[in-house]
Amino acid sequence: MPHSVDATEWRGRTIVDPDGDPIGRLEDVYIDAETGLPEWGLVSVGLFRLKRTFVPLTDAHADHDEVQVPFDRSRVRRAPGSEPDGELSRADEAKLYRHYGLDYGEPAGARLQRYVVQAR
C-alpha cells in the first residue's frame, strides 16, 4: 500500500489497468481516518470524464505519469456509484469492497475521508 504522501502526489495522473489500458484520471485520494493510509482513489472515467468512480489503492503503484491498479478497466468502470462528497459511508465502502472482490473488515468507528492537499 502506498504512503499517504506518495498517493496524494498521484492526483491528476492517469489510472491504468494491469495491461496498461487507461481507465481515467485520479481526482482525489481518500484516506482511512483511523489508519491514515490511502485506501480509495476517486477516478473520473468516460469519454468526457463526467462519471466518477472509486478504485482501491491497495497494491497500486506509480510509474512516471501513470498509476497502475490491479483491476481491469471494465471492473473499475462498473463499480457501484457512491457520492464523492468527501467521505465514504460504511455501507458504500462495503459495496465497493464486494464489487472488487476484497474482504471488508469494518473497523470500529472508522470512516474514510478525502485527503485535501494544502496549496502552497
C-alpha positions, -999 to 999 in steps of 0.1 A, spaced: 0 0 0 13 34 -9 21 60 18 -3 90 22 22 115 8 30 93 -22 -6 87 -31 -17 124 -28 11 133 -52 -7 110 -77 -36 133 -81 -41 143 -118 -23 112 -131 -38 86 -154 -50 54 -138 -42 23 -159 -52 -13 -155 -27 -43 -154 -25 -43 -192 -16 -6 -193 -50 4 -207 -61 38 -194 -91 39 -170 -94 76 -161 -78 104 -142 -72 103 -104 -92 132 -90 -89 126 -52 -74 102 -27 -95 90 3 -75 83 34 -87 59 62 -94 82 91 -83 55 116 -50 43 99 -41 74 80 -33 53 49 -47 59 14 -75 35 7 -95 47 -23 -90 68 -54 -118 88 -70 -113 84 -107 -131 104 -135 -139 80 -163 -156 80 -197 -151 100 -229 -157 133 -212 -147 122 -177 -181 130 -164 -186 98 -144 -167 94 -111 -160 60 -95 -138 46 -68 -109 22 -71 -89 7 -43 -54 20 -40 -41 -12 -23 -14 -26 -44 -14 4 -67 20 18 -78 31 48 -98 52 46 -129 61 80 -144 28 98 -151 6 68 -145 -7 48 -116 -14 12 -122 -41 -6 -102 -46 -44 -102 -82 -42 -116 -92 -42 -152 -107 -12 -169 -142 -27 -172 -144 -36 -135 -135 -1 -124 -160 15 -148 -188 -8 -135 -181 0 -98 -213 8 -79 -220 45 -76 -212 64 -45 -215 101 -39 -180 117 -39 -187 141 -11 -155 139 9 -165 108 29 -174 72 21 -201 57 44 -195 22 57 -223 9 35 -208 25 4 -174 12 13 -187 -23 19 -204 -23 -16 -172 -13 -32 -152 -40 -14 -177 -66 -26 -175 -53 -62 -137 -56 -62 -138 -90 -46 -119 -78 -15 -125 -87 22 -142 -60 42 -133 -58 78 -154 -30 93 -131 -10 116 -147 3 148 -158 39 142 -137 45 111 -149 64 82 -129 73 51 -122 110 45 -108 127 15 -73 139 19 -71 175 8 -36 188 -2 -29 223 10 -20 248 -17 15 263 -13 
